């Protein structure tokens, strides 16, 4: 068994993918790592570029976009590492970040998952910790929750100097212990995109494992390049994942309350954008985009939340 399997799922982000892999291969020869790239039906030449520039990588071809969870599971089944590193293609590793995570996992045998401190391109911090979805996190303002209840809702506003146990981490860069995966199973493929890592962490914590945020390991994250290509459909996918998490882990009653609560919230947001756009003569582009997004989300709900209107 080798020490680490690095898994990258790509969908039409060739330039980001190549830059990410370049940051990996700079020190690849010093470690017993394998790198697996799962391409979800890209049409931008991603596969050809990987074959040409990084022939050592194991490339898994999908003819269409199978989603994040299913694609990762394909690589997880083939991987040989004691640990897995699930890595987004829109990331760049800082020096020593992987080694820091591996050293932490070696020192904390009860840790199933370790996440990094994600950074913007200017070095400022991104939120890298996720609470398990609840009525509070989904219906109230997350920034205010982090401000008033920082211990319960940790975020980037708090300066962590040491590893801290958390509910879940943001899955752009997360290290996972093979033994934990073998106990709880693979990622849930009912999630196409968003919250699949949160659900995984939830299952691991229920099984007695721990999840940690490791702030000493830092990784640049240029967020959401795949989702940005169709924001309306990406938003639908995010709502679908929230409902999936509640159905699976919170029960019918809480799922129904969430559905009603989000519909009411969407209605207010839609009306506020209608008024704002009318008052400005539809001159503000970002408000027009928001109005179109809210209208699309409301239409998706009215149609019964069909899968075909998301990214799937």
C-alpha positions in Angstrom: 0.0 0.0 0.0 1.3 3.5 -0.9 1.1 6.4 1.5 -1.3 8.7 -0.4 -3.8 8.7 -3.3 -4.6 12.2 -4.7 -7.9 12.3 -6.5 -9.0 15.2 -8.8 -12.4 15.4 -10.5 -12.4 17.6 -13.5 -15.1 19.1 -15.7 -14.0 21.5 -18.4 -11.4 23.3 -16.2 -8.3 22.4 -18.2 -6.1 25.4 -17.3 -6.9 25.2 -13.6 -6.4 21.4 -13.7 -2.9 21.7 -15.3 -1.8 24.4 -12.8 -3.1 22.3 -9.9 -1.2 19.2 -11.1 1.9 21.3 -11.7 1.9 22.2 -8.0 1.6 18.5 -7.1 4.3 17.2 -9.5 6.9 19.7 -8.3 7.6 17.4 -5.3 5.9 14.2 -6.6 9.2 12.3 -6.9 10.0 12.7 -3.2 6.9 10.8 -2.1 5.1 7.5 -2.7 2.0 9.2 -4.0 -0.3 8.3 -6.9 -2.5 10.9 -8.7 -5.8 9.9 -10.2 -7.7 12.3 -12.4 -11.4 11.6 -13.2 -12.6 13.6 -16.2 -16.3 14.0 -16.3 -16.9 14.3 -20.1 -14.9 17.5 -20.6 -14.9 19.0 -24.1 -12.1 21.5 -23.6 -9.1 19.2 -24.2 -8.5 18.4 -20.5 -7.8 14.7 -21.1 -5.4 15.2 -23.9 -3.5 17.9 -21.9 -3.2 15.6 -18.9 -1.9 12.7 -21.1 0.6 14.9 -22.8 2.0 16.8 -19.7 1.5 14.3 -16.9 1.7 10.8 -18.3 2.3 9.4 -14.8 -1.2 10.3 -13.7 -3.9 7.7 -13.8 -6.6 9.1 -16.0 -10.2 7.9 -15.7 -12.4 8.8 -18.7 -16.2 9.4 -18.4 -18.2 10.2 -21.5 -20.5 12.5 -19.6 -20.7 14.4 -16.3 -21.4 11.8 -13.6 -21.3 14.2 -10.7 -18.7 14.8 -8.0 -19.5 11.9 -5.7 -19.8 9.2 -8.3 -16.6 10.3 -10.0 -14.6 10.4 -6.8 -16.0 6.9 -6.0 -14.6 5.6 -9.2 -11.1 6.7 -8.2 -11.5 5.6 -4.6 -12.2 2.1 -5.7 -9.0 2.0 -7.8 -6.8 3.8 -5.3 -4.1 2.2 -3.2 -3.3 4.8 -0.7 -3.4 4.6 3.1 -4.9 8.1 2.9 -6.9 9.8 0.2 -6.6 13.5 -0.7 -9.8 14.8 -2.5 -8.6 17.9 -4.3 -10.5 20.4 -6.5 -8.8 21.3 -9.8 -9.2 25.0 -8.9 -6.6 24.7 -6.1 -2.9 25.4 -5.7 -0.9 23.7 -3.0 1.3 25.8 -0.8 4.7 24.2 0.2 4.3 21.5 2.8 0.5 21.5 2.9 0.1 17.8 2.1 3.0 16.8 4.4 1.3 18.7 7.2 -2.0 16.9 6.7 -0.3 13.5 6.6 1.7 14.2 9.7 -1.5 15.3 11.5 -3.3 12.1 10.4 -0.4 10.0 11.6 -0.5 11.6 15.0 -4.3 11.5 15.4 -5.4 7.9 14.7 -9.1 8.7 15.5 -9.2 11.4 12.8 -11.1 10.3 9.7 -10.9 13.6 7.8 -8.6 16.6 8.0 -9.3 19.8 6.1 -7.0 22.7 5.2 -7.2 26.5 5.5 -8.4 27.6 2.1 -7.1 30.9 0.8 -8.1 33.5 -1.8 -5.6 34.5 -4.4 -4.6 37.5 -2.3 -3.9 35.2 0.7 -7.0 36.2 2.7 -8.9 33.3 4.3 -11.9 31.5 2.9 -14.4 29.7 5.1 -13.0 26.2 5.4 -15.3 24.7 8.0 -18.9 23.6 7.6 -21.5 22.9 10.2 -23.9 20.1 9.6 -27.0 21.6 7.9 -29.7 22.5 10.4 -32.7 24.8 10.5 -30.5 27.6 11.8 -27.8 27.2 9.2 -30.2 27.0 6.3 -32.8 29.6 7.2 -30.7 32.2 9.1 -27.8 34.3 8.0 -24.6 32.2 8.4 -22.3 35.2 8.9 -24.4 36.4 11.8 -24.4 32.9 13.3 -20.6 32.8 13.1 -20.4 36.3 14.6 -22.7 35.8 17.6 -21.9 32.1 18.2 -18.3 31.5 17.1 -17.8 28.3 19.1 -20.9 26.7 17.7 -20.5 28.0 14.2 -16.8 28.4 13.6 -15.5 30.3 10.5 -12.8 32.3 9.0 -13.3 35.2 11.5 -11.6 33.2 14.2 -7.9 32.8 14.3 -7.1 29.1 14.8 -3.5 28.3 15.6 -4.0 24.6 16.3 -6.1 21.9 14.8 -9.7 22.0 16.0 -12.4 19.4 15.9 -15.3 20.4 13.7 -18.5 19.0 12.2 -17.3 19.0 8.6 -14.8 20.7 6.3 -15.1 22.3 2.9 -14.2 19.5 0.4 -12.0 21.5 -2.0 -9.0 19.9 -0.2 -9.6 17.2 2.4 -7.6 14.2 3.5 -9.5 11.0 4.4 -8.3 7.9 6.2 -8.8 4.6 4.3 -9.9 2.8 7.4 -12.7 5.3 8.0 -13.9 5.0 4.4 -13.9 1.2 4.6 -16.1 1.4 7.7 -18.7 3.9 6.5 -18.6 3.3 2.8 -18.0 5.6 -0.2 -19.5 9.0 -0.9 -23.3 9.0 -1.3 -24.0 9.2 -5.1 -27.5 10.7 -4.5 -25.6 14.0 -4.2 -24.6 15.2 -7.7 -22.7 18.3 -6.5 -22.5 20.0 -3.0 -22.7 18.6 0.5 -21.5 15.1 -0.4 -18.4 15.6 1.8 -20.6 17.0 4.6 -22.8 13.9 4.4 -19.6 11.8 4.5 -18.3 13.6 7.6 -21.7 13.2 9.2 -21.6 9.4 8.7 -18.0 9.2 9.9 -18.8 11.1 13.1 -21.8 8.9 13.8 -19.5 5.9 13.5 -17.2 7.4 16.2 -14.5 9.0 14.0 -13.4 12.7 14.4 -13.1 15.5 11.8 -10.5 18.2 12.1 -9.7 21.6 10.6 -5.9 21.9 10.3 -5.1 25.6 9.9 -1.3 25.1 9.4 -2.0 23.4 6.0 -2.8 26.2 3.6 -4.1 25.8 0.0 -5.2 28.5 -2.5 -8.7 28.0 -3.8 -10.1 29.8 -6.8 -13.7 29.0 -6.1 -16.5 27.5 -8.1 -15.1 27.6 -11.6 -17.3 24.6 -12.8 -20.4 25.9 -11.1 -20.0 29.4 -12.4 -20.6 28.2 -15.9 -24.3 27.9 -15.2 -25.1 29.6 -11.9 -28.9 29.0 -12.1 -28.5 25.3 -12.5 -25.8 25.2 -9.9 -28.1 26.9 -7.5 -30.8 24.3 -8.2 -28.2 21.6 -7.5 -27.3 23.2 -4.2 -31.0 23.3 -3.1 -31.4 19.7 -4.2 -28.4 18.7 -2.0 -29.8 20.5 1.0 -33.1 18.7 0.6 -31.3 15.4 0.2 -29.3 15.9 3.4 -32.5 16.7 5.4 -34.4 13.8 3.9 -31.6 11.4 4.7 -30.4 12.7 8.1 -33.1 14.9 9.6 -36.3 13.2 8.8 -39.5 14.1 6.9 -40.8 16.8 9.4 -37.6 18.9 9.3 -37.3 18.4 5.5 -40.8 19.8 5.1 -40.3 22.7 7.4 -37.0 23.5 5.5 -38.9 23.3 2.1 -41.5 25.8 3.3 -39.0 28.1 5.0 -36.8 28.2 1.9 -39.8 28.9 -0.4 -40.8 31.8 1.8 -37.3 33.1 1.9 -37.0 32.8 -1.9 -40.3 34.6 -2.4 -39.1 37.6 -0.4 -35.7 37.6 -2.2 -37.5 37.5 -5.6 -39.9 40.4 -4.7 -37.1 42.5 -3.4 -35.1 42.0 -6.6 -38.2 42.8 -8.7 -38.6 46.1 -6.8 -34.9 46.9 -7.0 -34.8 46.3 -10.8 -37.9 48.3 -11.5 -36.7 51.3 -9.4 -33.3 51.2 -11.4 -34.9 50.5 -14.8 -33.1 47.1 -14.9 -29.8 49.0 -15.3 -27.9 47.0 -12.6 -26.6 43.8 -14.1 -25.9 41.9 -10.9 -29.5 42.6 -9.8 -30.9 41.3 -13.1 -28.8 38.1 -12.7 -30.1 37.7 -9.1 -33.7 38.2 -10.3 -33.3 35.6 -13.1 -31.8 33.1 -10.6 -34.5 33.6 -8.0 -37.2 33.2 -10.7 -35.5 30.0 -12.0 -35.4 28.6 -8.4 -39.0 29.4 -7.8 -40.0 27.8 -11.1 -38.0 24.7 -10.2 -39.9 24.4 -6.9 -43.3 24.9 -8.6 -42.4 22.1 -11.0 -41.8 19.7 -8.1 -38.0 20.0 -7.9 -37.1 17.9 -11.0 -33.5 16.7 -11.4 -33.3 17.8 -15.0 -33.2 21.5 -14.2 -29.9 21.2 -12.3 -26.5 20.2 -13.4 -27.3 16.5 -13.5 
